Amino acid sequence: MAEPGWFMRLAILGAQGVFFNAFFVAYLISPRTCHRFVGYLEEEAVITYTRQIADLDAGKLPKWEKMDAPDIAIKYWNMPEGHRTMKDLLLYIRADEAKHREVNHTLGNLDQKDDPNPFVSKYKDPTKPHPSKDIEHIKSTGWERNDVI
Protein backbone atom coordinates (compact mmCIF):
# COMPACT_ATOMS: atom_id res chain seq x y z
CA MET A 1 0.00 0.00 0.00
CA ALA A 2 3.00 2.32 0.46
CA GLU A 3 3.55 2.33 -3.30
CA PRO A 4 0.10 2.16 -4.90
CA GLY A 5 -0.07 1.09 -8.51
CA TRP A 6 -1.73 2.94 -11.36
CA PHE A 7 -5.13 1.30 -10.75
CA MET A 8 -5.23 2.35 -7.08
CA ARG A 9 -4.08 5.86 -7.94
CA LEU A 10 -6.77 6.13 -10.60
CA ALA A 11 -9.42 4.78 -8.20
CA ILE A 12 -8.42 7.33 -5.54
CA LEU A 13 -8.49 10.21 -8.02
CA GLY A 14 -11.89 9.06 -9.26
CA ALA A 15 -13.28 8.79 -5.73
CA GLN A 16 -11.96 12.25 -4.86
CA GLY A 17 -13.52 13.69 -8.01
CA VAL A 18 -16.90 12.12 -7.26
CA PHE A 19 -16.83 13.24 -3.61
CA PHE A 20 -15.74 16.80 -4.47
CA ASN A 21 -18.54 17.25 -6.98
CA ALA A 22 -21.16 15.58 -4.79
CA PHE A 23 -20.16 17.72 -1.80
CA PHE A 24 -20.19 20.87 -3.96
CA VAL A 25 -23.74 20.15 -5.13
CA ALA A 26 -24.80 19.19 -1.58
CA TYR A 27 -23.40 22.50 -0.27
CA LEU A 28 -25.38 24.43 -2.87
CA ILE A 29 -28.53 22.63 -1.73
CA SER A 30 -27.95 22.64 2.04
CA PRO A 31 -24.89 24.35 3.54
CA ARG A 32 -26.16 23.58 7.06
CA THR A 33 -26.16 19.85 6.37
CA CYS A 34 -22.65 19.99 4.92
CA HIS A 35 -21.32 21.94 7.92
CA ARG A 36 -22.97 19.45 10.26
CA PHE A 37 -21.42 16.53 8.32
CA VAL A 38 -17.95 18.08 8.51
CA GLY A 39 -18.51 18.81 12.22
CA TYR A 40 -19.16 15.10 12.78
CA LEU A 41 -16.04 14.17 10.80
CA GLU A 42 -14.03 16.54 12.98
CA GLU A 43 -15.58 14.96 16.09
CA GLU A 44 -14.30 11.58 14.95
CA ALA A 45 -10.86 13.12 14.48
CA VAL A 46 -10.94 14.48 18.05
CA ILE A 47 -11.90 11.02 19.33
CA THR A 48 -9.10 9.40 17.30
CA TYR A 49 -6.44 11.80 18.62
CA THR A 50 -7.76 11.41 22.16
CA ARG A 51 -7.35 7.64 21.84
CA GLN A 52 -3.84 8.05 20.45
CA ILE A 53 -2.89 10.26 23.40
CA ALA A 54 -4.36 7.70 25.83
CA ASP A 55 -2.44 4.89 24.09
CA LEU A 56 0.75 6.94 24.29
CA ASP A 57 0.20 7.59 28.01
CA ALA A 58 -0.53 3.88 28.58
CA GLY A 59 2.78 2.88 26.98
CA LYS A 60 1.20 1.25 23.94
CA LEU A 61 3.26 3.38 21.55
CA PRO A 62 6.79 3.02 22.94
CA LYS A 63 8.53 4.35 19.82
CA TRP A 64 6.59 7.62 20.13
CA GLU A 65 7.26 8.19 23.85
CA LYS A 66 10.62 9.93 23.36
CA MET A 67 10.21 10.85 19.69
CA ASP A 68 10.32 14.51 18.75
CA ALA A 69 7.74 16.02 16.46
CA PRO A 70 8.89 16.44 12.85
CA ASP A 71 10.50 19.79 11.97
CA ILE A 72 7.65 20.69 9.63
CA ALA A 73 5.15 20.28 12.51
CA ILE A 74 7.32 22.30 14.90
CA LYS A 75 7.41 25.16 12.39
CA TYR A 76 3.73 24.93 11.47
CA TRP A 77 2.47 24.86 15.07
CA ASN A 78 5.24 27.18 16.32
CA MET A 79 5.90 24.63 19.07
CA PRO A 80 7.98 26.10 21.92
CA GLU A 81 11.24 24.57 23.07
CA GLY A 82 10.62 21.79 25.60
CA HIS A 83 7.16 21.03 24.14
CA ARG A 84 8.05 19.30 20.92
CA THR A 85 7.28 15.65 21.59
CA MET A 86 4.84 13.51 19.62
CA LYS A 87 2.40 13.81 22.52
CA ASP A 88 2.64 17.61 22.33
CA LEU A 89 2.01 17.40 18.59
CA LEU A 90 -1.06 15.21 19.12
CA LEU A 91 -2.38 17.73 21.66
CA TYR A 92 -1.92 20.56 19.15
CA ILE A 93 -3.64 18.63 16.38
CA ARG A 94 -6.51 17.56 18.63
CA ALA A 95 -7.11 21.17 19.70
CA ASP A 96 -7.13 22.23 16.04
CA GLU A 97 -9.62 19.51 15.12
CA ALA A 98 -11.79 20.49 18.10
CA LYS A 99 -11.85 24.07 16.84
CA HIS A 100 -12.82 22.89 13.34
CA ARG A 101 -15.61 20.85 14.93
CA GLU A 102 -16.88 23.89 16.81
CA VAL A 103 -16.78 26.14 13.75
CA ASN A 104 -18.65 23.68 11.55
CA HIS A 105 -21.29 22.85 14.16
CA THR A 106 -21.79 26.57 14.82
CA LEU A 107 -22.23 27.29 11.12
CA GLY A 108 -24.62 24.32 10.99
CA ASN A 109 -26.70 25.94 13.75
CA LEU A 110 -27.14 29.22 11.85
CA ASP A 111 -29.40 30.40 9.06
CA GLN A 112 -26.93 30.70 6.18
CA LYS A 113 -28.94 33.36 4.35
CA ASP A 114 -29.55 35.79 7.22
CA ASP A 115 -27.02 35.24 10.02
CA PRO A 116 -23.55 36.81 10.04
CA ASN A 117 -20.42 34.75 10.57
CA PRO A 118 -20.03 34.79 14.38
CA PHE A 119 -16.28 34.13 14.21
CA VAL A 120 -15.58 37.52 12.60
CA SER A 121 -18.39 39.54 14.20
CA LYS A 122 -17.80 42.27 16.77
CA TYR A 123 -19.64 41.75 20.07
CA LYS A 124 -21.15 44.47 22.27
CA ASP A 125 -19.84 42.86 25.47
CA PRO A 126 -16.38 41.39 24.80
CA THR A 127 -16.20 40.03 28.37
CA LYS A 128 -19.09 37.64 27.67
CA PRO A 129 -18.02 34.30 26.09
CA HIS A 130 -18.55 34.28 22.34
CA PRO A 131 -17.21 32.47 19.26
CA SER A 132 -13.63 33.41 18.48
CA LYS A 133 -10.58 32.13 16.66
CA ASP A 134 -8.95 30.81 19.84
CA ILE A 135 -9.89 27.86 22.05
CA GLU A 136 -10.64 29.80 25.23
CA HIS A 137 -14.42 29.25 25.09
CA ILE A 138 -14.74 26.20 22.86
CA LYS A 139 -18.09 24.41 22.54
CA SER A 140 -18.05 20.90 21.14
CA THR A 141 -21.58 21.14 19.72
CA GLY A 142 -21.03 24.63 18.38
CA TRP A 143 -22.58 27.90 19.45
CA GLU A 144 -26.35 28.02 19.26
CA ARG A 145 -27.97 30.71 17.14
CA ASN A 146 -29.46 32.52 20.16
CA ASP A 147 -25.95 32.68 21.73
CA VAL A 148 -24.47 34.61 18.82
CA ILE A 149 -27.31 36.62 17.22
C-alpha positions, 0 to 999 in steps of 0.5 A: 500500500505504500507504493500504490499502482496505477489502478489504485491511484486512478481509483483514488483520483476518481473517488476524490472527483466524485466526492468533491462534486457531490459535496459541492452540489450538496453545499449548494442545496444545504450548507447547514447539512454539509457543515454538520457533516464536517462537524461530525467528521471533525468529532471523529478526528478528536476522538481518534487523537484522544485515543492516540494520546491515551495509548501513548500515556498507557505505553502502547506506543513506545517508539513515540514516547521519546520521539520529537515532532517532525520539523515541519510540525514544529514550524507549522504549530510554532511549538515552543522549546521543551514542548516538541514531543509527539504527545505535544504534537497530538495535543496541538492537532486535537485542539485544532480539530476540536476548533474545526468541529466547533466552527462547523457545528456553529455554522450548521446551527445558523441560518446561512442566508440571514445570520452573520459569521459569528467568528468575525463579528464584533460583540457588544460585550467582549467580556461575555463568552462568544465564538472566536478564533482561539480555544478559550471558550470552545463548545463541542456542539457549536454555538447556538444561534441565540448565543451569537445573534 
